[in-house]
Amino acid sequence: MNSKFTLFFILLSLIPVANAQESEAFNQIKKMLGTWEGSVTVSDGTVIETTSEYKLISGGATILETIVEDGVEMATTYSDKDGELVVKHYCVLGTEPIFEAASVSEFGLSLTLVPNAGYTEGQDDFVTSFTYQSNQSNPDSVTVLSTVSLQGAEVSRRAMLNRVQ
């Protein structure tokens, strides 16, 4: 009898668990699943090659983005908490800012820093916002805009990405 229960629980654990409260913002990020390549242009004119891979983990409850910019790896997680998107970016700057959806549409998503994030502009170096803009005529092309507070100055970044897988 014990082996039947064990087999039942093993089989049950193989069933993907769907998040009953997936937000519109989470579903927008799901469109990014796959591998993307392109370049980031920084406001000072610097151009950096970049690759991002988005994949579902945790039974489909979280999206993990692995980013490589100029050979340096970073990560961002996207998940829902009580039906609201929560984004945490693990940055090369040594900070871990948390974002929430500010606006979402069929072709875009804007993320802003959560209130009381624990970082101070001019004192800490950290990403302050992200905006994803899908190309309406080509779903395999996206622009990601971001701003960074770096040594007291606001630095803007524009990534032009194309899906390769």
Residue, then its C-alpha position, 0 to 999 in steps of 0.5 A: m500500500n505504501s508504494k501506491f502512495t509513493l507512486f501517486f505523490i511522485l506522479l503528482s509532483l510531475i504535473p506542472v503547477a499553474n499560477a492561478q493569479e498570473s498577472e497581465a504583466f507576467n503574461q507579457i514577459k512570457k512572450m520573451l521566452g527564448t534566447w535573444e541577442g543584440s546590443v545595448t547602446v549607453s547614453d555615453g555612446t558605448v555599445i555592448e553586445t548582449t544575450s538574454e535567455y528567458k525560461l520558465i522555472s519553478g513549475g511555471a511560476t517564475i521566469l528566469e532571465t539570464i543576461v550576459e553583457d560584455g561577458v558579464e552574467m546577471a539574472t532577473t526573476y519575474s513572478d507574481k505575488d497576489g496577482e501582481l508582477v514582482v521583478k528582482h534584478y541581480c545586477v553587476l553593480g552589486t545591488e538587487p533592486i525590486f520592480e513592479a509593473a507601472s504600465v502594461s499593454e499589448f506591446g509593452l511593459s514598464l517597470t519601476l522601482v518599488p517604493n522604499a527599495g533601500y537604494t538612494e540615487g546619488q549614493d547607490d549604483f542601481v537600475t531604476s527602471f525597465t521598459y519593454q517595447s515589442n515591435q508590432s510588425n515583428p514579434d521576434s524583435v524588442t527594445v528594452l529601455s533602462t535607466v541606471s543611477l550611476q555615481g549620482a548621474e542618470v544613465s540611459r540604456r537602449a537594448m535592441l534584441n532579436r529572438v534567435q531561439 
